[in-house]
Amino acid sequence: MKKEILIADNIDNIYDEINALIREKKTNVKKVVNDAIISLNWGIGKDLVWS
């Protein structure tokens, strides 16, 4: 029995949607990491000031 690979007519649209989703999630990750670094630095600064 031969298996066929179906190629969507709108493969370019699917690719663009996946690419946009990946870019969006990367941006979200960058924001979360940035917030964590800022919080860390504020915490370190607070500890240094109150030491």
Backbone torsions as a table, in degrees:
resi	resn	phi	psi	omega
1	MET	NA	124.6	-176.7
2	LYS	-87.8	131.9	176.7
3	LYS	-93.4	137.2	179.3
4	GLU	-109.6	141.8	175.4
5	ILE	-97.2	121.9	-179.9
6	LEU	-90.1	129.2	178.0
7	ILE	-109.2	122.1	-178.1
8	ALA	-66.7	143.6	177.2
9	ASP	-63.7	-29.3	-177.0
10	ASN	-106.2	44.2	-176.9
11	ILE	-60.2	-34.2	178.8
12	ASP	-65.6	-38.5	178.4
13	ASN	-66.7	-41.1	178.9
14	ILE	-63.4	-45.0	178.5
15	TYR	-59.1	-46.4	-179.3
16	ASP	-61.8	-40.2	179.2
17	GLU	-65.6	-43.2	178.8
18	ILE	-64.6	-43.5	179.7
19	ASN	-62.0	-42.8	178.4
20	ALA	-64.3	-40.3	178.9
21	LEU	-63.8	-42.6	178.5
22	ILE	-62.9	-44.7	178.9
23	ARG	-61.9	-42.0	179.5
24	GLU	-61.7	-45.0	-178.6
25	LYS	-68.3	-36.4	176.5
26	LYS	-62.2	-40.7	177.9
27	THR	-63.3	-43.3	178.5
28	ASN	-60.5	-42.7	179.9
29	VAL	-63.9	-42.4	179.2
30	LYS	-60.7	-40.8	179.1
31	LYS	-64.6	-42.6	-179.7
32	VAL	-64.9	-44.2	179.6
33	VAL	-64.5	-43.1	178.6
34	ASN	-60.3	-44.9	177.9
35	ASP	-60.1	-40.4	-179.9
36	ALA	-65.7	-41.1	179.8
37	ILE	-66.3	-42.3	178.3
38	ILE	-61.8	-45.0	179.3
39	SER	-61.7	-42.7	178.1
40	LEU	-60.3	-47.4	-178.5
41	ASN	-64.8	-39.2	176.0
42	TRP	-61.9	-43.0	179.0
43	GLY	-62.7	-42.4	178.4
44	ILE	-64.5	-45.3	179.2
45	GLY	-60.9	-42.4	179.0
46	LYS	-62.1	-43.8	179.0
47	ASP	-63.1	-37.6	-179.5
48	LEU	-69.2	-39.4	-179.4
49	VAL	-68.3	-39.9	-176.5
50	TRP	-87.6	3.1	179.8
51	SER	-80.2	NA	NA
